[in-house]
Amino acid sequence: MPTRIALVGANYGATLASGFADLENAEIAAIADPDAATRSDAAAQLGVAHDSLFDSLDDLLLSAEVDAVLVASPTHWHERHVGAAFDRGLHVLCASPVGVRGSEVSHVVTSAGLVGKTFMWANPLRFDPRVSIAQALVEAGEVGEPTHGSASIQISDWPHPADSWRLERDLGGGALLEVGAQTLDALWFAMGAPDPMEAMASRFSSFSDRHANDLEHPAEDSLSGMVRFKNGACLQISAQLNAALPQGESSQAMSFVATRGAIDIAAGQRRDLEGNAYDFAKASCSSSQLRALAVSFLQAIETGQEPAANGKQALAFHKMIDALLESAREKEAVSIKVERSLDDLFGGL
């Protein structure tokens, strides 16, 4: 029998859910979204029957028989929607970032441990061959130990209205959470996901303070920072909305230096200590990345094995996010403590 999956949040969620299309062991069985047009469009795209569409996840869970939930609602709803799925004993795939702040992610991860269900967070960039092969090269020791990484993402357009949650800091908006998080995670993952120790960052608002002046806490539209890890490595991240790029264009870069060479992820190229360059991977299309993500989630459910993008990594990653945002706000370096045991983790409850 295929794994029956419910989708909550049909805007970006329809894109994530498309990775399950045509898989014999999966079926998008129901959709929940408060906007009728959005859920109808997603249903047409994903082949979901009209009587399996709902206004809310609560209504869906009362009426539909499903095995898992794909949570792709706005970031500030993630904790509630993941919790509702766990209350029903369902597996969860959650869009990245998992929450607005680390305390929410801690509750999600501890709940997953209590119910014993698969929890995985969804960053399609991890399944780009340039990222996954770079991570494999690091794991195999082919390039030595990563010492310094650099990632940047710039988006030219910002079509959202002034009252959008994407410009409200406390709802999960802003350059880092909205567009920088997946880029930061992809590079961190490629470098072996070392334990973070300290972060320092600065933020700027060249347009959001004016564009969203009715919001209580307008988010940053530009953030630059650095994370230092316990193994001595460091990583720089830069994220910018409304960048000075031609309309409709974006720019993304990821690379790292290691003790036995360097890898330019964006170019799919590695260099040895003599400066010789070698192509190691080519970019895949977004549909291939989404398919690989879906397959990984289903394998974790079927085998009972912990996925690579697991709760422990989600919590460590969000510690970085919290520290970068706090540092930018307080204008000072912020230390990071990563839970290393179940006792530490369950202390978040």
One Martini backbone bead per residue (centre of mass of N, CA, C, O) as a GRO file, in nm:
protein
  349
    1MET     BB    1   0.097   0.036   0.022
    2PRO     BB    2   0.071   0.354   0.004
    3THR     BB    3   0.169   0.654   0.116
    4ARG     BB    4  -0.039   0.876   0.281
    5ILE     BB    5  -0.051   1.227   0.201
    6ALA     BB    6  -0.063   1.533   0.363
    7LEU     BB    7  -0.129   1.876   0.279
    8VAL     BB    8   0.003   2.179   0.432
    9GLY     BB    9   0.027   2.415   0.226
   10ALA     BB   10  -0.029   2.500  -0.124
   11ASN     BB   11   0.195   2.663  -0.232
   12TYR     BB   12   0.483   2.547  -0.179
   13GLY     BB   13   0.369   2.259  -0.133
   14ALA     BB   14   0.324   2.180  -0.430
   15THR     BB   15   0.621   2.158  -0.493
   16LEU     BB   16   0.704   1.946  -0.285
   17ALA     BB   17   0.480   1.731  -0.369
   18SER     BB   18   0.586   1.671  -0.664
   19GLY     BB   19   0.797   1.448  -0.574
   20PHE     BB   20   0.553   1.219  -0.545
   21ALA     BB   21   0.498   1.191  -0.826
   22ASP     BB   22   0.463   0.864  -0.956
   23LEU     BB   23   0.487   0.713  -0.699
   24GLU     BB   24   0.404   0.396  -0.589
   25ASN     BB   25   0.459   0.464  -0.257
   26ALA     BB   26   0.270   0.727  -0.317
   27GLU     BB   27   0.014   0.974  -0.189
   28ILE     BB   28  -0.177   1.252  -0.247
   29ALA     BB   29  -0.478   1.268  -0.046
   30ALA     BB   30  -0.457   1.570   0.083
   31ILE     BB   31  -0.575   1.918   0.143
   32ALA     BB   32  -0.462   2.217   0.326
   33ASP     BB   33  -0.625   2.545   0.290
   34PRO     BB   34  -0.765   2.862   0.329
   35ASP     BB   35  -0.737   2.887   0.018
   36ALA     BB   36  -0.930   2.790  -0.240
   37ALA     BB   37  -0.753   2.845  -0.492
   38THR     BB   38  -0.492   2.712  -0.396
   39ARG     BB   39  -0.605   2.422  -0.344
   40SER     BB   40  -0.718   2.379  -0.631
   41ASP     BB   41  -0.455   2.406  -0.785
   42ALA     BB   42  -0.308   2.178  -0.635
   43ALA     BB   43  -0.507   1.953  -0.705
   44ALA     BB   44  -0.464   1.964  -1.012
   45GLN     BB   45  -0.155   1.908  -1.001
   46LEU     BB   46  -0.185   1.635  -0.792
   47GLY     BB   47  -0.461   1.469  -0.807
   48VAL     BB   48  -0.692   1.579  -0.613
   49ALA     BB   49  -0.978   1.548  -0.474
   50HIS     BB   50  -1.230   1.760  -0.384
   51ASP     BB   51  -1.315   1.584  -0.115
   52SER     BB   52  -0.984   1.641  -0.016
   53LEU     BB   53  -1.056   1.935   0.076
   54PHE     BB   54  -0.935   2.189   0.316
   55ASP     BB   55  -0.914   2.454   0.541
   56SER     BB   56  -0.782   2.252   0.757
   57LEU     BB   57  -0.601   2.028   0.935
   58ASP     BB   58  -0.813   1.947   1.138
   59ASP     BB   59  -1.027   1.860   0.930
   60LEU     BB   60  -0.857   1.654   0.785
   61LEU     BB   61  -0.792   1.463   1.036
   62LEU     BB   62  -1.104   1.391   1.074
   63SER     BB   63  -1.150   1.269   0.755
   64ALA     BB   64  -0.866   1.157   0.683
   65GLU     BB   65  -0.660   0.890   0.558
   66VAL     BB   66  -0.332   0.898   0.693
   67ASP     BB   67   0.040   0.872   0.738
   68ALA     BB   68   0.120   1.172   0.647
   69VAL     BB   69   0.284   1.504   0.670
   70LEU     BB   70   0.308   1.802   0.477
   71VAL     BB   71   0.476   2.089   0.589
   72ALA     BB   72   0.394   2.428   0.416
   73SER     BB   73   0.346   2.647   0.592
   74PRO     BB   74   0.389   2.895   0.758
   75THR     BB   75   0.637   2.911   0.984
   76HIS     BB   76   0.449   2.987   1.242
   77TRP     BB   77   0.284   2.694   1.191
   78HIS     BB   78   0.463   2.442   1.224
   79GLU     BB   79   0.440   2.349   1.516
   80ARG     BB   80   0.134   2.298   1.513
   81HIS     BB   81   0.121   2.099   1.266
   82VAL     BB   82   0.318   1.889   1.369
   83GLY     BB   83   0.170   1.830   1.634
   84ALA     BB   84  -0.095   1.729   1.506
   85ALA     BB   85   0.036   1.487   1.366
   86PHE     BB   86   0.154   1.348   1.619
   87ASP     BB   87  -0.120   1.313   1.768
   88ARG     BB   88  -0.193   1.098   1.518
   89GLY     BB   89   0.064   0.924   1.441
   90LEU     BB   90   0.248   1.082   1.228
   91HIS     BB   91   0.435   1.156   0.978
   92VAL     BB   92   0.706   1.408   0.898
   93LEU     BB   93   0.732   1.675   0.657
   94CYS     BB   94   0.931   1.975   0.677
   95ALA     BB   95   0.976   2.274   0.604
   96SER     BB   96   1.216   2.514   0.544
   97PRO     BB   97   1.201   2.615   0.829
   98VAL     BB   98   1.075   2.472   1.118
   99GLY     BB   99   1.108   2.763   1.256
  100VAL     BB  100   1.151   3.068   1.412
  101ARG     BB  101   1.258   2.917   1.672
  102GLY     BB  102   1.424   2.697   1.875
  103SER     BB  103   1.189   2.619   2.068
  104GLU     BB  104   1.011   2.499   1.845
  105VAL     BB  105   1.209   2.280   1.750
  106SER     BB  106   1.234   2.134   2.018
  107HIS     BB  107   0.935   2.043   2.032
  108VAL     BB  108   0.936   1.881   1.774
  109VAL     BB  109   1.167   1.680   1.842
  110THR     BB  110   1.050   1.566   2.107
  111SER     BB  111   0.786   1.463   1.983
  112ALA     BB  112   0.913   1.260   1.790
  113GLY     BB  113   1.038   1.086   2.017
  114LEU     BB  114   0.768   1.015   2.165
  115VAL     BB  115   0.612   0.883   1.903
  116GLY     BB  116   0.808   0.737   1.689
  117LYS     BB  117   0.841   0.921   1.432
  118THR     BB  118   0.902   1.048   1.138
  119PHE     BB  119   1.147   1.314   1.098
  120MET     BB  120   1.166   1.568   0.837
  121TRP     BB  121   1.350   1.806   0.659
  122ALA     BB  122   1.308   2.039   0.375
  123ASN     BB  123   1.596   2.049   0.148
  124PRO     BB  124   1.657   2.032  -0.181
  125LEU     BB  125   1.964   2.114  -0.192
  126ARG     BB  126   2.076   1.843  -0.070
  127PHE     BB  127   1.991   1.700  -0.370
  128ASP     BB  128   2.212   1.825  -0.502
  129PRO     BB  129   2.489   1.692  -0.640
  130ARG     BB  130   2.689   1.917  -0.547
  131VAL     BB  131   2.623   1.867  -0.245
  132SER     BB  132   2.619   1.554  -0.197
  133ILE     BB  133   2.908   1.503  -0.313
  134ALA     BB  134   3.062   1.691  -0.129
  135GLN     BB  135   2.981   1.543   0.130
  136ALA     BB  136   3.109   1.270   0.045
  137LEU     BB  137   3.401   1.375   0.021
  138VAL     BB  138   3.426   1.452   0.316
  139GLU     BB  139   3.350   1.177   0.446
  140ALA     BB  140   3.598   1.029   0.280
  141GLY     BB  141   3.857   1.239   0.280
  142GLU     BB  142   3.929   1.374  -0.008
  143VAL     BB  143   3.961   1.699   0.114
  144GLY     BB  144   3.945   1.689   0.400
  145GLU     BB  145   3.916   1.951   0.619
  146PRO     BB  146   3.706   2.186   0.672
  147THR     BB  147   3.765   2.554   0.729
  148HIS     BB  148   3.601   2.729   0.495
  149GLY     BB  149   3.296   2.906   0.429
  150SER     BB  150   3.076   3.026   0.150
  151ALA     BB  151   2.758   3.211   0.137
  152SER     BB  152   2.509   3.321  -0.113
  153ILE     BB  153   2.196   3.524  -0.147
  154GLN     BB  154   2.008   3.675  -0.421
  155ILE     BB  155   1.713   3.885  -0.460
  156SER     BB  156   1.541   4.100  -0.664
  157ASP     BB  157   1.255   4.027  -0.584
  158TRP     BB  158   0.941   4.158  -0.397
  159PRO     BB  159   0.595   4.075  -0.421
  160HIS     BB  160   0.506   4.127  -0.143
  161PRO     BB  161   0.314   4.256   0.074
  162ALA     BB  162   0.328   4.465   0.351
  163ASP     BB  163   0.148   4.233   0.526
  164SER     BB  164   0.345   4.017   0.516
  165TRP     BB  165   0.498   3.766   0.697
  166ARG     BB  166   0.778   3.797   0.533
  167LEU     BB  167   0.823   4.093   0.708
  168GLU     BB  168   0.800   3.936   0.986
  169ARG     BB  169   1.008   3.842   1.224
  170ASP     BB  170   0.801   3.674   1.428
  171LEU     BB  171   0.701   3.488   1.154
  172GLY     BB  172   0.970   3.429   0.954
  173GLY     BB  173   1.098   3.661   0.826
  174GLY     BB  174   1.337   3.742   0.599
  175ALA     BB  175   1.640   3.678   0.464
  176LEU     BB  176   1.726   3.429   0.626
  177LEU     BB  177   1.458   3.256   0.650
  178GLU     BB  178   1.343   3.290   0.354
  179VAL     BB  179   1.644   3.250   0.175
  180GLY     BB  180   1.909   3.158   0.355
  181ALA     BB  181   1.867   2.880   0.496
  182GLN     BB  182   1.917   2.673   0.261
  183THR     BB  183   2.203   2.767   0.195
  184LEU     BB  184   2.328   2.726   0.471
  185ASP     BB  185   2.259   2.425   0.498
  186ALA     BB  186   2.404   2.315   0.246
  187LEU     BB  187   2.691   2.394   0.336
  188TRP     BB  188   2.694   2.261   0.612
  189PHE     BB  189   2.644   1.977   0.504
  190ALA     BB  190   2.895   1.964   0.312
  191MET     BB  191   3.092   2.014   0.578
  192GLY     BB  192   2.949   1.796   0.799
  193ALA     BB  193   2.787   1.928   1.030
  194PRO     BB  194   2.904   2.103   1.244
  195ASP     BB  195   2.938   2.227   1.553
  196PRO     BB  196   2.827   2.503   1.688
  197MET     BB  197   2.958   2.803   1.886
  198GLU     BB  198   2.945   3.079   1.704
  199ALA     BB  199   2.803   3.414   1.637
  200MET     BB  200   2.804   3.674   1.371
  201ALA     BB  201   2.609   3.980   1.290
  202SER     BB  202   2.437   4.174   1.031
  203ARG     BB  203   2.182   4.424   0.965
  204PHE     BB  204   1.947   4.533   0.702
  205SER     BB  205   1.708   4.812   0.590
  206SER     BB  206   1.637   4.937   0.275
  207PHE     BB  207   1.296   4.860   0.257
  208SER     BB  208   1.115   4.725   0.487
  209ASP     BB  209   1.060   4.964   0.676
  210ARG     BB  210   0.889   5.106   0.453
  211HIS     BB  211   0.710   4.874   0.330
  212ALA     BB  212   0.655   4.772   0.660
  213ASN     BB  213   0.540   5.008   0.868
  214ASP     BB  214   0.288   4.833   1.004
  215LEU     BB  215   0.481   4.662   1.143
  216GLU     BB  216   0.622   4.579   1.440
  217HIS     BB  217   0.864   4.367   1.309
  218PRO     BB  218   1.064   4.425   1.084
  219ALA     BB  219   1.253   4.270   0.870
  220GLU     BB  220   1.523   4.183   0.715
  221ASP     BB  221   1.692   4.235   0.382
  222SER     BB  222   1.984   4.201   0.527
  223LEU     BB  223   2.244   3.944   0.588
  224SER     BB  224   2.556   3.911   0.775
  225GLY     BB  225   2.775   3.625   0.860
  226MET     BB  226   2.921   3.410   1.127
  227VAL     BB  227   3.031   3.073   1.187
  228ARG     BB  228   3.158   2.885   1.457
  229PHE     BB  229   3.330   2.585   1.523
  230LYS     BB  230   3.454   2.326   1.718
  231ASN     BB  231   3.672   2.240   1.481
  232GLY     BB  232   3.755   2.554   1.366
  233ALA     BB  233   3.559   2.627   1.174
  234CYS     BB  234   3.395   2.833   0.914
  235LEU     BB  235   3.101   3.047   0.822
  236GLN     BB  236   2.964   3.234   0.558
  237ILE     BB  237   2.674   3.462   0.536
  238SER     BB  238   2.451   3.585   0.267
  239ALA     BB  239   2.143   3.784   0.259
  240GLN     BB  240   1.920   3.917  -0.011
  241LEU     BB  241   1.679   4.148  -0.077
  242ASN     BB  242   1.633   4.348  -0.331
  243ALA     BB  243   1.855   4.333  -0.530
  244ALA     BB  244   2.107   4.448  -0.764
  245LEU     BB  245   1.921   4.313  -1.006
  246PRO     BB  246   1.775   4.189  -1.245
  247GLN     BB  247   1.474   4.122  -1.319
  248GLY     BB  248   1.422   3.788  -1.197
  249GLU     BB  249   1.690   3.756  -1.053
  250SER     BB  250   1.960   3.549  -0.922
  251SER     BB  251   2.211   3.471  -0.656
  252GLN     BB  252   2.442   3.189  -0.606
  253ALA     BB  253   2.682   3.079  -0.347
  254MET     BB  254   2.919   2.794  -0.294
  255SER     BB  255   3.198   2.732  -0.065
  256PHE     BB  256   3.514   2.549   0.019
  257VAL     BB  257   3.781   2.496   0.240
  258ALA     BB  258   4.050   2.259   0.265
  259THR     BB  259   4.332   2.068   0.350
  260ARG     BB  260   4.307   1.925   0.027
  261GLY     BB  261   4.136   2.179  -0.077
  262ALA     BB  262   3.855   2.270  -0.298
  263ILE     BB  263   3.499   2.383  -0.320
  264ASP     BB  264   3.270   2.457  -0.588
  265ILE     BB  265   2.944   2.415  -0.591
  266ALA     BB  266   2.823   2.594  -0.815
  267ALA     BB  267   3.045   2.470  -1.031
  268GLY     BB  268   3.131   2.168  -0.975
  269GLN     BB  269   3.427   2.218  -0.832
  270ARG     BB  270   3.762   2.106  -0.782
  271ARG     BB  271   4.068   2.150  -0.582
  272ASP     BB  272   4.389   2.119  -0.540
  273LEU     BB  273   4.697   2.211  -0.403
  274GLU     BB  274   4.797   2.282  -0.713
  275GLY     BB  275   4.521   2.398  -0.869
  276ASN     BB  276   4.364   2.176  -0.981
  277ALA     BB  277   4.082   2.114  -1.187
  278TYR     BB  278   3.757   1.950  -1.113
  279ASP     BB  279   3.486   1.786  -1.210
  280PHE     BB  280   3.210   1.646  -0.991
  281ALA     BB  281   2.940   1.810  -1.081
  282LYS     BB  282   2.597   1.858  -1.165
  283ALA     BB  283   2.324   2.007  -1.204
  284SER     BB  284   1.995   1.979  -1.112
  285CYS     BB  285   1.682   1.971  -1.127
  286SER     BB  286   1.425   2.042  -0.920
  287SER     BB  287   1.266   1.775  -0.965
  288SER     BB  288   1.498   1.587  -0.878
  289GLN     BB  289   1.527   1.691  -0.590
  290LEU     BB  290   1.233   1.634  -0.501
  291ARG     BB  291   1.243   1.331  -0.553
  292ALA     BB  292   1.479   1.262  -0.360
  293LEU     BB  293   1.339   1.364  -0.108
  294ALA     BB  294   1.093   1.176  -0.115
  295VAL     BB  295   1.249   0.908  -0.110
  296SER     BB  296   1.391   0.956   0.162
  297PHE     BB  297   1.134   0.969   0.334
  298LEU     BB  298   1.019   0.688   0.261
  299GLN     BB  299   1.263   0.523   0.357
  300ALA     BB  300   1.243   0.604   0.654
  301ILE     BB  301   0.966   0.478   0.700
  302GLU     BB  302   1.023   0.180   0.592
  303THR     BB  303   1.300   0.134   0.780
  304GLY     BB  304   1.337   0.332   1.047
  305GLN     BB  305   1.539   0.530   0.967
  306GLU     BB  306   1.730   0.797   0.998
  307PRO     BB  307   1.748   1.082   0.863
  308ALA     BB  308   1.966   1.318   0.769
  309ALA     BB  309   1.727   1.529   0.818
  310ASN     BB  310   1.713   1.564   1.135
  311GLY     BB  311   1.642   1.676   1.446
  312LYS     BB  312   1.929   1.738   1.540
  313GLN     BB  313   1.998   1.919   1.296
  314ALA     BB  314   1.767   2.119   1.326
  315LEU     BB  315   1.858   2.229   1.602
  316ALA     BB  316   2.146   2.317   1.529
  317PHE     BB  317   2.065   2.503   1.299
  318HIS     BB  318   1.878   2.695   1.474
  319LYS     BB  319   2.102   2.797   1.652
  320MET     BB  320   2.229   2.961   1.431
  321ILE     BB  321   1.991   3.141   1.362
  322ASP     BB  322   1.950   3.267   1.639
  323ALA     BB  323   2.239   3.383   1.668
  324LEU     BB  324   2.241   3.566   1.421
  325LEU     BB  325   1.993   3.739   1.502
  326GLU     BB  326   2.096   3.829   1.777
  327SER     BB  327   2.359   3.960   1.685
  328ALA     BB  328   2.225   4.171   1.499
  329ARG     BB  329   2.060   4.302   1.730
  330GLU     BB  330   2.307   4.333   1.961
  331LYS     BB  331   2.601   4.366   1.845
  332GLU     BB  332   2.713   4.060   1.908
  333ALA     BB  333   2.842   3.789   2.008
  334VAL     BB  334   2.717   3.439   2.001
  335SER     BB  335   2.664   3.170   2.173
  336ILE     BB  336   2.659   2.800   2.133
  337LYS     BB  337   2.433   2.534   2.231
  338VAL     BB  338   2.447   2.186   2.185
  339GLU     BB  339   2.277   1.913   2.203
  340ARG     BB  340   2.405   1.574   2.321
  341SER     BB  341   2.132   1.474   2.459
  342LEU     BB  342   1.828   1.371   2.568
  343ASP     BB  343   1.826   1.540   2.823
  344ASP     BB  344   1.878   1.806   2.686
  345LEU     BB  345   1.640   1.799   2.487
  346PHE     BB  346   1.401   1.750   2.702
  347GLY     BB  347   1.449   2.031   2.841
  348GLY     BB  348   1.260   2.188   2.624
  349LEU     BB  349   0.971   2.120   2.766
   0.00000   0.00000   0.00000
